[in-house]
């Protein structure tokens, strides 16, 4: 985390509950690490470093340290992962996260500050790329179908059409060095996480149908199917 960057609410919460989290996650830290890796919350190098640790307590501690030291958005995504149904069932000791008072969950600044910081970090799409309301949400099956139709220009599509930062594309390249389709799928999934409720099938079709990266209709027109 940059020296001038103030820690976000999620980072403060994770640091404040670090002892309890280490106790909970040390039951099976590798299980959590696999989820963290699938969400690209740590780099491939960091993943390998954490995975190499044999002591579960130290592995859980280092995983938390890596996440806390990253951006406020990364910490928030990790916190939401810990609150997910799957991890709550796998690690009963994590249930305290859903029972914390609102003030503790939001820590200095509250939800509004987090949202403003997130908007600044992710950058809002230009008006010409605004998604229409009412379209169905894109699915992972959709993303995999689209990924198979995107060639070597995937990075240009990532920056030009999907507004994904170059540094994130480099991270995706590092995480998936040997499989092109998996690499493109990871890029599209990252976009869908950024857009959240705006990640509709119609929006993705619109973004991939303009500019120099105009994709063949047969590879993306299925996104307009409302059935």
N, C-alpha and C positions, 0 to 999 in steps of 0.2 A: 504494500500500500504506500503511495507517495506520501512524503513527509507532510505536505500541505493539505492532504485530503482528510477531512474529518470522518471519523468512523460512523457508519450508519447504525440505525436502531438494531437491525438484526445482528450486526457485528458486536454491538455492546451486549446484547442479550446472550449470544453464544459465549462471549468472554466471561460474563457474569455467572453463567451456569456451567462453566467449563468442567468443574469437578464432577457434577452430577451427570453431565453428558459423557464424560470419559467412563464413568462407572457403568452407564447404560450401554454404550456402544462397544465396550470391551468384551461383551458377550460374544460378538461376532463382527469385528470391525471390517473384515474382508467383504462381508455381504453389503455393508454400507458403501465401501470403496467401489464396488462394481456399479452401484447405482450412481455414484458421484462421477465415475468415468463415463458412463453412458450419457450423462447430461453435460459432459465436457466442462465440469466445474474445476477440474485440475488439469494441468498439462500432462502429456504422456510421460515426460521425465519425472514429474512429481508423483504420478501414479506408480511408476516403477520403484521410486524411492520408498514410498509408503508401503507398497506391497512387500518389499524386501524385509521389512521389520517383522521379526518373529514373535515378539512379545505383544499380546493383544492390547494391553494397557498403553504401551508406548505407541502402538500403531494407531489407536483411537486418538491419542493425544496429538500426534503429528498430523493426522488428518484434519482435526479441528484447527490446529495452528495454521495450516496451509489455507484453509477456507477463510478464517478470520482475517488473514493478512491480505486477502484479495479485495475485490471491489464490494461495495454495499449491495449491488445486485446479485453477485455470487453468493454472498452470505444469506440474502433473502431467499434465493432459490434453494439453498441447502436447508434453511430453516423450514421451508414448505415441504421439502422432502422428508424431514424428520417428523413432520406432522401428518404425513400421508397415512392412509389406512394400512397399507402394507407394512410400513416400518413401525407404526403404532402396535400392530399385532405381533410383529417379530420381536420388538423390544418394549415390553410392558412398562419398563422404567421411564420410557420417554413420554408417557401420558401426562406428566406434569407440565409439559410444554403447552398443552391445550387447556390447562387449568390455571395458568398464570393470570393474574389480574391484568386488565387492559393496559394500565400504566406500565407494567413490567414488560409486556409484549412490545409496546411501542417505544419504550425508553426515549430519552430526550429527543423531542422534535415531532413525534407522532407520525401517523400514516401519511398526512399531507406532505410532510417534508420528504418522506421516502419516495412518494410518487413524483414529486418535483425533481428529485435527484435522478430517479430512473428515467424520466423523460429527457433530462439533459444528457444522460449517458447514452441512451439508445437512439436519440434523435427521432423526431416525428417525421413520417414520410411526407414528401411534398404533396400539395393539394391535388396535383394531377394523378397521384397514385392512391388517393383515398379510396378505401373499399366501400362498396355499396352495402347497405343494410339488407338483411333478409336472406342472404346467401347462406348455404350450409357451411359448417366448419370443415376445414380440410382434415383428412385423416392420414394416418401414417401409411396406409395402403396407397392413398393418392400420392403422397410424397415419394414413395418407392417407385411408383409408376412413372412419375415425372423424372426422377433421378436417372432412370434407365435411358431417357431420351436426351439427356444433356451430355454433350461431349467435352472436349478439352477446353472449351471457353467457359467452364464453370466458374472460374474466378472472376471473369469479367461480368458474368451474370450476377454473381454474389454482390459485387460492389456497385455495378451499374443499375441493376433491376431491383435487387433486394435490400440495398443500403446496409450491407453487412460490413463492418470495419475490416480492413485488410489484416490487422493483427489477429482477428478471430479466424479469418480464412487460413492464415498461416498455422494457427493452432489446430484447425481441422485437418490440414494437410499433414501435420506432424502426427496426429492421432490415428490417421488412416493412410499410411504411406503406400500401401500395396493394393488397395481395392478402390477403384475409381467410383463405382456405384455407391459404395458405403460412404465415401467421402462426400459425394454430392448429396446423398440422403441426409448426412449429418448437417450439411449447410442448410438444406431446406427445413429440417427440423428445428435448427437454431432460429431461422426466420419465424417459424410458427410460434416458437416460445416468446420471441420478442413481440410479435403482433398480438398474442393472446386472443382475445375475442375478435380481433380484426383479421385473424388468419383464416379467411374464408376461401373456398374453392374459386369463387369468381374473382376475388382479389388476386390470387396467385396467377390465374389465367390472364388477367389484365396486365400484370407486371411482366409476364413472360411473352407477351404478344406485341411488345413495342421495342423500338430501338434496334440496334444492330444485332441483338440476341434473339430476334423474332424466331421462335421455335416452330417446327412443322406442326400444323393443326392436329394431325393424328396422334401427336404425343401429348397434347394438352387439352384438346377440345372436350375430352371426357369430364373435365372439371366443371363444365357448364351443365352437366346432366343433373337435373333436379329430382330424378326418380329415386 
